[in-house]
Amino acid sequence: MPVNLFSVNTIRIKTNLTRCNIHNKHIRDSTLYEFPLTLAPTEKIIERPIDPEYYKVIVERLHNLRVIVVDQQDNMIDFLGETISILLHFRPSIY
């Protein structure tokens, strides 16, 4: 059997403003985006979605924004003090 040397195989971006799921729209989950981690431990992670998706925000006013980065087991990822940048794009609803 192959040995799994790295505990993080997938990175998920979650937020408290939405209830969506990129895999199953019927499950109420807050995952905005996820991608496989294919780099070596010392390499810089640069990930950009090809086609961004927009989800409905579940609050009327933005008082508290929480964005978390977790692994495939929903464990928070420790970036060991490295600064990370996540860009969220909001647009008016067309509904």
N, C-alpha and C positions, 0 to 999 in steps of 0.2 A: 504494500500500500504506500502511496506517496505521503511524504511527511509535510505537514503544514507548518512552515517556519514562522509565518507572520499571522497574527491573530486578526488583523483587519483585512478583509477581502473586498468589502463593499463599503462605500461612504454614502451616508444618507443625510440630506439637509431637511430639517423639520422646523416648523414654526407654529406658534399658537394662534395664528390668524385665520387658518384655513382648516377645513376638514375634507381632505381629499386623499386619494391613494393612486399612485401612478400605475399600480398593477390591477387593482380591483376596485372599481368605483363604488361598490356596495359596502365596502368596509370603511368605517369612519376613522381615518388615520390622518396624520398631519405631515406626511412625507411629501415634500415639494419636488425633490429631485434625488436621484441616486445614480451612482456610477461605480463600476468595478475599479479597484485599486490595482494597477498593473505596473507600478513603479517600484524600484528598489527603495529601501528605507531612507537613504540619504538624498534622493532626488526630489526636486520641487514639483508639487502637484499643481497643474494648471488644467482646469476643466471648464469648458464652455458648452452649454447646450446648443445643439445645431438649430433646433426649432423650439424656442421657449414656449412654455404652456402657461396659461393664465387661469387662476382659480378664484372663485368667489371668496371674498373676505367675509368672515362670519361676525364681525363687529361693526357697529355703526361709526364709532370714533376710535381712532388709534391712540390708546393710552399707554399700552404696554406691549412692546414687540419683543418676542423671545424667539431667537433662532438658535438651534442646537445642531451640532454635527455629531452623528453617531455612526457606529459600525453596523454590520448585518444583524447583530444581536441586540441592537438598540442600546448599546453601552456607549457612553460619551467618550470621544476620542481626545486623548491628551496630546497636544501638539508641542509639548515641552517648551512653552514660552514663545514659540514662533507666532508671529502675527499672521492672521488669515483674513482674507477679504471675501465677502459674499455680497453680491449685488442683487437686490430685489427691485423689480420694476413693477410699479403700480400704474394702472390705467383705469379710466372711468368705465363703469359697467355699461354694456349695451343692452341690458335687459329692460 
